[in-house]
Amino acid sequence: MASGEIWGTADRGSSNPSVDAWEGHLPDDKPGVEFYTDAIPTPGQPPGWARWLGGRGVRIEGDWAKIAATIAKTRFRS
């Protein structure tokens, strides 16, 4: 939350780091992070899914893709 960023690494079988997220609000019964960003998702993703690859507001640093975001809610399993 302090960084104001969401980070992601490469998906299994890929060498391109990305930030991946389900679209919509974080359900009350699920752990995760709800966030908002002005970064434009990479086109061509399945319905309900967002992925940010390099470009369009995505910064690649080493093995990490990073987007600026406002964190609205966090919930973690204990």
Secondary structure, DSSP 8 states (H G I E B T S, - for coil): -TT-EEEE-B-TT-SSB-EEEESS---TTS-EEEEE--S---SS--TTEEEE-SBTTEEEETTEEEEE-EEEEEE---
